[in-house]
Amino acid sequence: MKETNELSVRIYAINPLNHWDKRNDTFKNTDKWLKTGALKGFMDGCLGCHTAVFVADYTDKAGDRGFFINDKNDMKKWISKADKKGLQVLVHAIGDDANHVLLEIFEAVSNENGPRDRRFRVEHAQHLLKEDISKFGSLDIIVSVQPYHAIDDGRWAEELIGAERIKTTYAFKSLLEEKVTLVFGSDWPVAPASPILGIYAATTRRTLDHANPKGWIPEEKITVLQALNAYTKNAAFPSFDEQEKGTLEVGKLADFVVLSDNLLKVNPGTIKNIEVLQTYVGGKLAYMKK
């Protein structure tokens, strides 16, 4: 599609971490439309099917703490070897134990391979030990999250892990307070692709069942500007694109949308109703609402 000028979105293609030895490219074969150079691995599964790994048992099932998808030693080996090749590493981690072990691995690999601009990323980081939140900041680990999941999972998550662990679930505000680079995405097709819905979710935390009009774990709500930055300025950083996109500046790529309302002036509760009127990619009109 790129070769025939049919691409209308910019792609950062990510390959499996366990195939690190089959990837010989870093960022040399990149351009403004299609780039590679990253590998993704998995620590655990997901909360809903009890495959996310926790330090303590699931509240609704004694003796069950989930399970690691990959052996911890294998993960350490793959991440270290990929990092030595100059490849970026992203790892899926949901449960508090999965995130804890991953942080230990990232720290060990950084110490082992020496300083460089590696930009390790944790994908999801949904359930965290309270003491680990600050560690994301001290280790400069990027946290890539999907705020829509908070208003979806918020309908049933407490039944699985209890009231105490819920307090550090989707801990957006706490992570920002620790100076963590917080990045928002959609997790499409698991969740809707719309950043508008993501901003609504992060700022209101109103669950889809309307049971939490003031927000589910309201202490972790963030401002509209913080959510907007997470989808734009912050989101350019994890793919090493901060010099080309993420903000509207002379010399950067002119990728932007025209919205029906000003995100920063409307009541957060109405953000989900905002529509995209136009989309521009590279300064050219790619979409117009009819």
C-alpha contacts under 8 A as a table, 3 or more apart, distances in Angstrom:
res1	aa1	res2	aa2	distance
1	M	4	T	5.19
1	M	5	N	6.04
1	M	6	E	4.83
1	M	7	L	5.52
2	K	5	N	5.00
2	K	6	E	5.87
2	K	7	L	5.36
2	K	33	W	7.28
2	K	34	L	7.54
3	E	6	E	7.67
7	L	10	R	7.43
7	L	33	W	7.46
8	S	281	V	7.06
8	S	286	A	7.32
9	V	33	W	7.15
9	V	281	V	7.53
10	R	32	K	6.97
10	R	33	W	4.55
10	R	34	L	6.12
11	I	33	W	6.02
11	I	34	L	4.93
11	I	35	K	6.40
12	Y	34	L	6.07
12	Y	35	K	5.00
12	Y	36	T	5.69
12	Y	239	S	7.25
13	A	34	L	7.32
13	A	35	K	6.16
13	A	36	T	5.01
13	A	37	G	7.61
13	A	38	A	7.27
14	I	36	T	6.34
14	I	37	G	7.03
14	I	38	A	5.02
14	I	39	L	5.30
14	I	40	K	6.45
15	N	19	H	7.62
15	N	38	A	6.47
15	N	39	L	4.76
15	N	40	K	6.08
16	P	19	H	5.54
16	P	20	W	7.08
16	P	39	L	5.36
16	P	40	K	5.13
16	P	41	G	6.17
17	L	20	W	5.23
17	L	39	L	4.72
17	L	40	K	4.87
17	L	41	G	4.84
17	L	78	W	6.66
17	L	79	I	7.41
17	L	82	A	7.80
17	L	89	V	7.49
18	N	21	D	7.92
18	N	41	G	6.99
18	N	78	W	6.31
19	H	22	K	5.49
19	H	23	R	7.12
20	W	23	R	5.53
20	W	39	L	7.11
20	W	78	W	6.68
20	W	81	K	7.54
20	W	82	A	5.69
21	D	24	N	7.49
21	D	82	A	7.60
25	D	28	K	6.72
25	D	29	N	7.14
25	D	36	T	7.37
25	D	37	G	6.08
25	D	87	L	7.93
26	T	29	N	7.43
26	T	36	T	6.94
26	T	37	G	4.48
26	T	38	A	7.79
26	T	85	K	7.70
26	T	86	G	6.30
26	T	87	L	5.68
27	F	30	T	5.67
27	F	35	K	7.06
27	F	36	T	6.33
27	F	37	G	5.37
29	N	35	K	6.51
29	N	36	T	7.13
30	T	33	W	7.90
30	T	34	L	6.07
30	T	35	K	4.24
30	T	36	T	6.57
31	D	34	L	5.75
31	D	35	K	6.08
32	K	35	K	7.58
37	G	87	L	5.44
37	G	88	Q	6.27
38	A	87	L	5.54
38	A	88	Q	4.49
38	A	89	V	5.75
38	A	90	L	7.22
39	L	82	A	7.93
39	L	87	L	7.08
39	L	88	Q	6.23
39	L	89	V	5.05
39	L	90	L	6.09
40	K	89	V	5.95
40	K	90	L	4.64
40	K	91	V	5.38
40	K	92	H	7.46
41	G	75	M	7.84
41	G	89	V	7.74
41	G	90	L	6.39
41	G	91	V	4.65
41	G	92	H	6.19
42	F	45	G	7.63
42	F	69	I	6.56
42	F	70	N	6.89
42	F	91	V	5.44
42	F	92	H	4.67
42	F	93	A	6.60
43	M	68	F	5.61
43	M	69	I	5.67
43	M	70	N	6.11
43	M	75	M	7.94
43	M	91	V	6.88
43	M	92	H	5.90
43	M	93	A	5.35
43	M	98	A	5.86
43	M	102	L	7.47
44	D	51	T	6.32
44	D	52	A	5.22
44	D	53	V	6.09
44	D	66	G	7.88
44	D	67	F	6.32
44	D	68	F	4.73
44	D	69	I	4.98
44	D	70	N	7.55
44	D	92	H	7.11
44	D	93	A	5.90
44	D	94	I	6.62
44	D	95	G	7.40
44	D	98	A	6.40
45	G	49	C	7.92
45	G	50	H	7.78
45	G	51	T	4.61
45	G	52	A	4.72
45	G	53	V	7.63
45	G	67	F	7.77
45	G	68	F	7.65
45	G	69	I	6.97
45	G	93	A	7.60
45	G	94	I	6.90
46	C	49	C	6.07
46	C	50	H	6.49
46	C	51	T	5.24
46	C	52	A	4.59
46	C	94	I	6.19
46	C	95	G	7.72
47	L	50	H	5.19
47	L	51	T	6.19
47	L	52	A	5.08
47	L	94	I	7.20
47	L	95	G	7.33
47	L	157	A	7.68
47	L	160	L	7.92
48	G	51	T	7.71
48	G	157	A	7.71
49	C	52	A	7.80
50	H	53	V	7.92
50	H	58	Y	7.72
50	H	64	D	7.76
50	H	65	R	7.53
50	H	66	G	5.43
51	T	65	R	7.89
51	T	66	G	4.39
51	T	67	F	5.66
51	T	68	F	7.80
52	A	65	R	7.62
52	A	66	G	5.14
52	A	67	F	6.55
52	A	68	F	7.76
52	A	93	A	7.81
52	A	94	I	5.61
52	A	95	G	4.77
52	A	98	A	7.44
53	V	65	R	5.61
53	V	66	G	4.39
53	V	67	F	5.28
53	V	68	F	6.47
53	V	94	I	7.21
53	V	95	G	4.61
53	V	96	D	6.67
53	V	97	D	5.53
53	V	98	A	5.46
54	F	57	D	6.77
54	F	58	Y	7.59
54	F	65	R	5.20
54	F	66	G	6.50
54	F	95	G	5.08
54	F	96	D	5.14
54	F	97	D	4.65
54	F	98	A	6.91
55	V	65	R	6.85
55	V	96	D	6.53
55	V	97	D	5.06
56	A	65	R	6.11
57	D	61	K	6.98
57	D	62	A	5.81
57	D	63	G	5.64
57	D	64	D	5.18
57	D	65	R	4.61
57	D	161	I	7.94
58	Y	61	K	5.28
58	Y	62	A	6.36
58	Y	63	G	7.55
58	Y	64	D	5.79
58	Y	65	R	5.78
58	Y	160	L	5.68
58	Y	161	I	5.27
59	T	62	A	6.79
59	T	159	E	6.83
59	T	160	L	5.17
59	T	161	I	4.84
59	T	162	G	5.79
60	D	159	E	6.55
60	D	160	L	5.31
60	D	161	I	7.32
61	K	64	D	5.79
61	K	160	L	7.97
68	F	71	D	6.73
68	F	72	K	7.80
68	F	98	A	7.39
70	N	74	D	6.87
70	N	75	M	6.66
71	D	74	D	5.20
71	D	75	M	6.31
72	K	75	M	5.08
72	K	76	K	6.25
72	K	101	V	7.96
73	N	76	K	5.07
73	N	77	K	6.18
74	D	77	K	5.05
74	D	78	W	6.04
75	M	78	W	5.20
75	M	79	I	5.96
76	K	79	I	5.30
76	K	80	S	6.01
76	K	105	I	5.86
76	K	109	V	7.50
77	K	80	S	5.25
77	K	81	K	6.13
78	W	81	K	5.32
78	W	82	A	6.00
79	I	82	A	5.21
79	I	83	D	5.92
79	I	89	V	6.70
79	I	109	V	7.41
80	S	83	D	5.08
80	S	84	K	6.18
80	S	109	V	5.53
80	S	113	N	7.47
81	K	84	K	5.09
81	K	85	K	6.54
82	A	85	K	5.18
82	A	86	G	6.68
82	A	87	L	5.52
82	A	88	Q	7.48
82	A	89	V	7.35
83	D	86	G	5.11
83	D	87	L	5.33
83	D	88	Q	6.55
83	D	89	V	7.10
83	D	109	V	7.94
83	D	113	N	7.68
83	D	118	R	7.48
84	K	87	L	7.42
84	K	113	N	6.65
86	G	118	R	7.52
87	L	118	R	7.76
88	Q	118	R	6.03
88	Q	119	R	6.72
88	Q	120	F	6.56
89	V	118	R	7.98
89	V	119	R	7.77
89	V	120	F	5.56
89	V	121	R	6.52
90	L	120	F	6.13
90	L	121	R	4.63
90	L	122	V	5.78
90	L	123	E	6.60
91	V	121	R	6.42
91	V	122	V	5.10
91	V	123	E	5.66
92	H	122	V	6.00
92	H	123	E	4.56
92	H	124	H	6.35
92	H	125	A	7.66
93	A	98	A	5.49
93	A	99	N	5.45
93	A	102	L	7.63
93	A	122	V	6.56
93	A	123	E	6.17
93	A	124	H	6.13
93	A	125	A	5.56
93	A	126	Q	7.57
94	I	98	A	6.45
94	I	99	N	6.73
94	I	124	H	6.03
94	I	125	A	5.25
94	I	126	Q	5.06
94	I	127	H	5.99
95	G	98	A	5.19
95	G	99	N	6.29
95	G	125	A	7.45
95	G	126	Q	6.71
95	G	127	H	5.14
95	G	128	L	6.93
96	D	99	N	5.21
96	D	100	H	6.08
96	D	126	Q	7.85
96	D	127	H	4.98
96	D	128	L	4.42
96	D	129	L	5.54
97	D	100	H	4.89
97	D	101	V	6.08
97	D	128	L	7.85
97	D	129	L	7.83
98	A	101	V	5.39
98	A	102	L	6.10
99	N	102	L	5.04
99	N	103	L	6.13
99	N	125	A	6.45
99	N	127	H	7.87
99	N	128	L	6.73
100	H	103	L	5.28
100	H	104	E	6.47
100	H	128	L	7.68
100	H	129	L	7.42
100	H	132	D	6.71
101	V	104	E	5.09
101	V	105	I	6.31
102	L	105	I	4.99
102	L	106	F	6.13
103	L	106	F	5.09
103	L	107	E	6.08
103	L	135	K	7.72
103	L	136	F	7.53
104	E	107	E	5.17
104	E	108	A	6.12
105	I	108	A	5.08
105	I	109	V	6.09
106	F	109	V	5.22
106	F	110	S	6.10
106	F	120	F	7.39
107	E	110	S	5.19
107	E	111	N	6.27
107	E	139	L	6.94
108	A	111	N	5.21
108	A	112	E	6.01
109	V	112	E	4.89
109	V	113	N	5.89
110	S	113	N	5.43
110	S	114	G	5.66
110	S	115	P	6.55
111	N	114	G	5.38
111	N	115	P	7.47
119	R	140	D	7.55
119	R	141	I	6.68
119	R	142	I	6.66
119	R	238	P	6.47
120	F	140	D	7.93
120	F	141	I	5.52
120	F	142	I	6.18
121	R	141	I	5.86
121	R	142	I	4.63
121	R	143	V	5.88
121	R	144	S	6.73
121	R	238	P	7.42
122	V	125	A	6.22
122	V	141	I	7.17
122	V	142	I	6.26
122	V	143	V	5.14
122	V	144	S	5.99
123	E	143	V	6.39
123	E	144	S	4.88
123	E	145	V	6.20
124	H	143	V	7.15
124	H	144	S	5.77
124	H	145	V	4.53
124	H	146	Q	6.66
125	A	128	L	6.80
125	A	143	V	6.76
125	A	144	S	7.48
125	A	145	V	6.79
125	A	170	Y	7.43
126	Q	145	V	7.60
126	Q	169	T	5.53
126	Q	170	Y	5.04
126	Q	171	A	7.62
127	H	165	R	7.48
127	H	166	I	7.68
127	H	168	T	6.13
127	H	169	T	4.60
127	H	170	Y	6.56
127	H	171	A	7.99
128	L	132	D	6.54
128	L	133	I	6.77
128	L	168	T	5.70
128	L	169	T	6.48
128	L	171	A	7.92
129	L	132	D	5.27
129	L	133	I	6.90
129	L	165	R	7.96
129	L	168	T	6.97
130	K	133	I	5.72
130	K	168	T	6.49
131	E	134	S	6.51
131	E	135	K	7.37
132	D	135	K	4.98
132	D	136	F	6.77
133	I	136	F	5.70
133	I	137	G	7.36
133	I	174	S	7.23
133	I	175	L	6.14
133	I	178	E	7.35
134	S	137	G	5.30
134	S	138	S	6.38
134	S	175	L	7.28
134	S	178	E	5.56
135	K	138	S	4.98
135	K	139	L	5.94
136	F	139	L	5.46
136	F	140	D	6.00
136	F	141	I	5.06
136	F	142	I	7.37
136	F	143	V	7.77
136	F	175	L	7.75
136	F	178	E	7.82
136	F	180	V	6.33
137	G	140	D	5.05
137	G	141	I	6.41
137	G	175	L	7.59
137	G	178	E	5.45
137	G	179	K	5.65
137	G	180	V	4.70
137	G	181	T	7.88
138	S	141	I	7.92
140	D	180	V	6.83
140	D	181	T	7.70
141	I	180	V	7.11
141	I	181	T	7.41
142	I	180	V	6.61
142	I	181	T	5.17
142	I	182	L	6.40
142	I	183	V	7.39
142	I	238	P	7.07
143	V	180	V	7.17
143	V	181	T	6.30
143	V	182	L	5.14
143	V	183	V	6.07
144	S	182	L	6.20
144	S	183	V	4.66
144	S	184	F	5.89
144	S	185	G	7.09
145	V	182	L	7.43
145	V	183	V	6.13
145	V	184	F	5.17
145	V	185	G	6.17
145	V	186	S	7.97
146	Q	149	H	5.94
146	Q	150	A	7.82
146	Q	184	F	5.55
146	Q	185	G	5.05
146	Q	186	S	5.17
146	Q	187	D	6.28
146	Q	198	G	7.15
147	P	150	A	5.48
147	P	151	I	7.50
147	P	170	Y	7.57
147	P	184	F	6.89
147	P	185	G	7.59
147	P	186	S	7.52
147	P	198	G	5.27
147	P	199	I	7.42
147	P	201	A	5.74
147	P	202	A	5.44
148	Y	151	I	5.65
148	Y	152	D	6.46
148	Y	186	S	7.12
148	Y	191	A	6.96
148	Y	192	P	7.81
148	Y	197	L	6.78
148	Y	198	G	5.11
148	Y	201	A	5.46
148	Y	202	A	7.43
149	H	152	D	4.90
149	H	153	D	5.62
149	H	154	G	7.79
149	H	191	A	7.27
150	A	153	D	5.39
150	A	154	G	5.50
150	A	170	Y	6.44
150	A	201	A	7.01
150	A	202	A	7.84
150	A	205	R	6.70
150	A	207	T	7.37
151	I	154	G	5.19
151	I	155	R	7.15
151	I	201	A	6.12
151	I	205	R	5.66
151	I	206	R	5.82
151	I	207	T	3.94
151	I	208	L	5.74
151	I	216	W	7.51
152	D	155	R	6.13
152	D	207	T	6.02
152	D	208	L	5.88
153	D	156	W	5.78
153	D	157	A	5.50
153	D	207	T	7.97
154	G	157	A	5.54
154	G	158	E	7.39
154	G	207	T	5.88
154	G	216	W	6.54
155	R	158	E	7.97
155	R	207	T	6.20
155	R	208	L	7.18
155	R	209	D	6.57
155	R	211	A	7.77
156	W	159	E	5.79
156	W	160	L	7.37
157	A	160	L	5.42
157	A	161	I	6.57
157	A	162	G	7.86
157	A	166	I	7.64
158	E	161	I	5.33
158	E	162	G	4.73
158	E	163	A	5.90
158	E	166	I	6.21
159	E	162	G	5.82
161	I	164	E	7.98
161	I	165	R	6.20
161	I	166	I	6.94
162	G	165	R	5.99
162	G	166	I	6.38
163	A	166	I	5.24
163	A	167	K	6.98
164	E	167	K	5.70
165	R	168	T	5.95
165	R	169	T	6.96
166	I	169	T	5.09
166	I	217	I	7.80
167	K	171	A	7.85
167	K	217	I	6.61
168	T	171	A	5.32
170	Y	220	E	7.56
171	A	174	S	5.41
171	A	175	L	6.14
171	A	220	E	5.65
172	F	175	L	5.30
172	F	176	L	6.32
172	F	182	L	7.53
172	F	202	A	7.84
172	F	220	E	5.75
172	F	221	K	7.09
172	F	222	I	6.98
173	K	176	L	5.13
173	K	177	E	6.18
173	K	219	E	7.60
173	K	220	E	4.83
173	K	221	K	6.26
173	K	222	I	5.70
174	S	177	E	5.08
174	S	178	E	6.54
174	S	220	E	6.73
175	L	178	E	5.17
175	L	179	K	6.73
175	L	180	V	5.52
175	L	182	L	7.28
176	L	179	K	5.05
176	L	180	V	5.30
176	L	181	T	7.22
176	L	182	L	6.73
177	E	180	V	7.42
181	T	234	N	6.60
182	L	230	A	5.90
182	L	234	N	6.71
183	V	230	A	4.64
183	V	231	Y	6.31
183	V	234	N	5.63
183	V	235	A	5.23
183	V	238	P	7.99
184	F	198	G	7.75
184	F	227	A	7.62
184	F	230	A	5.17
184	F	231	Y	5.07
184	F	235	A	6.76
185	G	193	A	7.92
185	G	195	P	7.25
185	G	198	G	7.71
185	G	231	Y	6.78
186	S	191	A	6.13
186	S	192	P	6.40
186	S	193	A	5.05
186	S	194	S	6.98
186	S	195	P	7.07
186	S	198	G	7.19
187	D	190	V	5.65
187	D	191	A	5.70
187	D	192	P	7.70
187	D	193	A	7.25
188	W	191	A	4.89
188	W	192	P	5.75
188	W	193	A	5.26
189	P	192	P	6.49
189	P	193	A	7.15
192	P	197	L	7.83
194	S	197	L	5.48
194	S	198	G	6.57
195	P	198	G	4.76
195	P	199	I	6.12
195	P	231	Y	7.17
196	I	199	I	5.26
196	I	200	Y	6.28
196	I	271	I	6.80
196	I	272	K	5.99
196	I	274	I	7.15
197	L	200	Y	4.97
197	L	201	A	6.08
197	L	271	I	7.51
197	L	272	K	5.31
198	G	201	A	5.02
198	G	202	A	6.19
199	I	202	A	5.19
199	I	203	T	6.13
199	I	224	V	6.76
199	I	227	A	5.57
199	I	228	L	6.81
199	I	271	I	7.55
200	Y	203	T	5.42
200	Y	204	T	5.94
200	Y	205	R	7.52
200	Y	268	P	6.32
200	Y	269	G	6.89
200	Y	270	T	7.88
200	Y	271	I	5.55
200	Y	272	K	5.68
201	A	204	T	5.48
201	A	205	R	4.88
201	A	206	R	6.65
202	A	205	R	5.67
202	A	221	K	5.98
202	A	222	I	6.22
202	A	227	A	6.61
203	T	221	K	5.19
203	T	222	I	5.16
203	T	223	T	5.73
203	T	224	V	6.07
203	T	227	A	7.26
203	T	268	P	6.45
204	T	214	K	7.15
204	T	215	G	5.52
204	T	218	P	7.75
204	T	221	K	6.37
204	T	268	P	6.53
204	T	269	G	6.52
205	R	212	N	7.74
205	R	214	K	7.67
205	R	215	G	4.39
205	R	216	W	5.30
205	R	217	I	7.51
205	R	218	P	6.83
205	R	221	K	6.57
206	R	210	H	6.46
206	R	211	A	7.57
206	R	212	N	5.28
206	R	213	P	5.46
206	R	214	K	6.66
206	R	215	G	4.60
206	R	216	W	6.09
207	T	210	H	5.52
207	T	211	A	6.42
207	T	212	N	5.85
207	T	213	P	7.72
207	T	215	G	7.22
207	T	216	W	6.69
208	L	211	A	7.76
209	D	212	N	7.88
210	H	213	P	6.10
212	N	215	G	5.03
212	N	216	W	5.58
214	K	218	P	6.76
215	G	218	P	4.73
215	G	221	K	7.62
217	I	220	E	6.00
217	I	221	K	7.66
218	P	221	K	5.35
222	I	226	Q	6.34
222	I	227	A	6.81
223	T	226	Q	5.17
223	T	227	A	6.31
224	V	227	A	5.07
224	V	228	L	5.99
224	V	263	L	7.14
224	V	264	L	6.31
224	V	268	P	7.33
225	L	228	L	4.98
225	L	229	N	6.08
225	L	264	L	6.80
226	Q	229	N	5.15
226	Q	230	A	6.24
227	A	230	A	5.01
227	A	231	Y	6.50
228	L	231	Y	5.25
228	L	232	T	6.27
229	N	232	T	5.06
229	N	233	K	5.09
229	N	234	N	5.76
229	N	235	A	7.76
230	A	233	K	6.43
230	A	234	N	4.87
230	A	235	A	5.90
231	Y	234	N	6.49
231	Y	235	A	5.41
232	T	235	A	5.11
232	T	236	A	6.46
232	T	246	G	4.55
232	T	247	T	6.67
233	K	236	A	5.67
233	K	237	F	7.19
233	K	242	E	7.25
233	K	245	K	7.55
233	K	246	G	4.04
233	K	247	T	5.65
234	N	237	F	5.52
234	N	238	P	7.51
234	N	246	G	7.03
235	A	238	P	6.18
235	A	239	S	7.66
235	A	246	G	6.69
236	A	239	S	5.93
236	A	240	F	6.60
236	A	241	D	4.95
236	A	242	E	4.87
236	A	245	K	6.06
236	A	246	G	5.09
237	F	240	F	5.11
237	F	241	D	5.67
237	F	242	E	4.97
238	P	241	D	7.48
239	S	242	E	7.99
240	F	243	Q	7.91
241	D	244	E	5.42
241	D	245	K	6.05
241	D	246	G	7.80
242	E	245	K	5.55
242	E	246	G	6.20
243	Q	252	K	6.97
244	E	251	G	7.46
244	E	252	K	4.56
244	E	253	L	5.69
245	K	248	L	7.46
245	K	252	K	5.59
245	K	253	L	5.54
245	K	254	A	7.80
245	K	255	D	7.56
247	T	252	K	7.69
248	L	252	K	6.91
248	L	253	L	7.93
248	L	254	A	6.98
249	E	252	K	5.65
253	L	281	V	7.92
253	L	282	G	5.60
253	L	283	G	7.48
254	A	280	Y	7.07
254	A	281	V	6.21
254	A	282	G	4.69
254	A	283	G	4.72
255	D	279	T	7.70
255	D	280	Y	5.40
255	D	281	V	4.39
255	D	282	G	5.37
255	D	283	G	6.37
256	F	279	T	6.04
256	F	280	Y	5.33
256	F	281	V	6.72
257	V	276	V	6.66
257	V	277	L	7.41
257	V	278	Q	5.56
257	V	279	T	4.41
257	V	280	Y	6.08
258	V	276	V	6.04
258	V	277	L	5.49
258	V	278	Q	5.02
258	V	279	T	6.46
259	L	262	N	7.06
259	L	274	I	6.83
259	L	275	E	5.79
259	L	276	V	4.68
259	L	277	L	5.46
259	L	278	Q	7.20
260	S	274	I	5.81
260	S	275	E	5.34
260	S	276	V	6.34
260	S	277	L	6.24
261	D	266	V	7.38
261	D	274	I	6.14
261	D	275	E	7.73
262	N	265	K	5.47
262	N	266	V	6.43
263	L	266	V	5.87
263	L	268	P	7.98
263	L	271	I	6.79
266	V	270	T	6.87
266	V	271	I	6.99
267	N	270	T	5.60
267	N	271	I	6.92
268	P	271	I	5.22
269	G	272	K	7.20
270	T	273	N	5.65
270	T	274	I	7.35
271	I	274	I	5.44
276	V	279	T	7.30
276	V	289	K	7.16
277	L	287	Y	7.91
277	L	288	M	5.73
277	L	289	K	5.01
278	Q	285	L	7.23
278	Q	286	A	7.60
278	Q	287	Y	5.37
278	Q	288	M	4.48
278	Q	289	K	6.33
279	T	285	L	6.03
279	T	286	A	5.51
279	T	287	Y	4.94
279	T	288	M	6.64
280	Y	283	G	5.47
280	Y	284	K	5.13
280	Y	285	L	4.46
280	Y	286	A	5.33
280	Y	287	Y	7.05
281	V	284	K	5.36
281	V	285	L	6.55
281	V	286	A	6.23
285	L	288	M	7.50
